[in-house]
Structures are given as C-alpha cells and as structure tokens.
Amino acid sequence: MSELTHLDETGSARMVDVGAKAVTERVAVARGAVTMDAETLRLLREGGHKKGDVIAVARIAGIQAAKRCSDLIPLCHPMMLTSVTVDFEFDETEPRVEISARCKVSGQTGVEMEALTAVSIAALTIYDMCKAVDRGMHITDVCLVEKQGGKSGHWMQAK
C-alpha cells in the first residue's frame, strides 16, 4: 500500500504540493443511491412532492457541492471545474434513486472528491426534501467508480 499523501514525515496533516504535476484532463465518476418507500419514489418520479421538483433541486445542490468541495474537505485543492453533471435514475424494484456525478477538469490533481461530494450532497438534498414523508430513507453505496487522467491513468471499479 502506498503512503498517505496528506501526512508529512512527522504525521501532521498537510495539503499535497501538486506544483510539479503535469496539467492533464482529469475525469472522475461517482455513484450512490437513496433507498426509500415506493410511495416516496412515486412522488419523486411524478414530480408530485409538495416542496417542488426534488430532483431538479438535488441536481443543482450536487453541482454546487462539487464546485465548493475544497470548502468542505479541508485538504482538497480548489478546482476550476470545466464540467459537472449529476444524473438520476429511478429503480422501482428496490425502490431507490440512483445518483451519478461526473466531474472534469484540466489541472494538476484529480476530481474524485468533487464527484463523491456531488453525489453525497445530492443524496442529502433528496433526504432533506423528502424526510417529512419518509424518515426511513437510506443513503447507500457512495463510491468512486471511475477516474481518468494524471500519472496513474485510467482506473475503473471492478464489477
């Protein structure tokens, strides 16, 4: 296993120096889900929630979260993101909303944390807007599924 890059030789936290890294196009994709009652999923799918379009609000929240990741995660570098997408799929069999986020940058460090933050905040927004009708929701399976760019190249989560 490689060394923890956010710790210096004394074990103190530090922000990694990426100054010598090459600027490359970097992409990260993360996923997660919110499981819920079937009736809650129906409200989301049909847009019938009294608070409005929950999915539209969650999409904007996820995009904003990716843009503000360095304000939330202490040792993350501020990023000039070139693209952020947050998408949702309804799974009637679970029932659940599956969330995916894709972040892209031309820079010296990756955007994994931005994609993970986008998914997490989109999921929390769904929970917040739906908790009055379904307090038993679960946010699950938040993980990185793919990254591209940089010295380590292309990585995909094993299926």
Phi, psi and omega in degrees: 000141181282165180292153174284117188284343182267013176238137177275185184297341178264357181092005179278148178294144177209156172273129182296137176277111180257010185303326182272353181286149178286146172281119177224163174285129182232137182227141174223143177235130177234158178222162175190180182209158171237114176272148187200174174294151180301323180293323177295317178298320178299317178301317180294313183298320183270355180070026185267009182288137184295340178276356178109200184282094184299318183295319179297317179294318179296323178298312179296319179299318179297317178297313178300320181297317178300318181294333184252015185307316183293342174280339184260322182255112193307322187257010177283145176280142171297138185239143171262082183297140177262342179198140172219126172235141176230122184236156185227142173229141179264128178246104183290334186286332184282309345279148182196162172252123177265134185242135172229145177228139178233122180242145183222144179206152164256107187196192185257000177213159187284173184241028179299314182295326178295317179294317178296321179293319178301313179297314183299314182287325174299317179295316178296326178294317176301314179301312182301316184284340183250358186298334179293334180255346184203089180283350183270012179297153176232133172267123187223165166058030177287121182200160172280133179247341179198146171216146179225150174099170180076183184297325183279352174074217186265133177225137174229143176295137176294140181285000000 
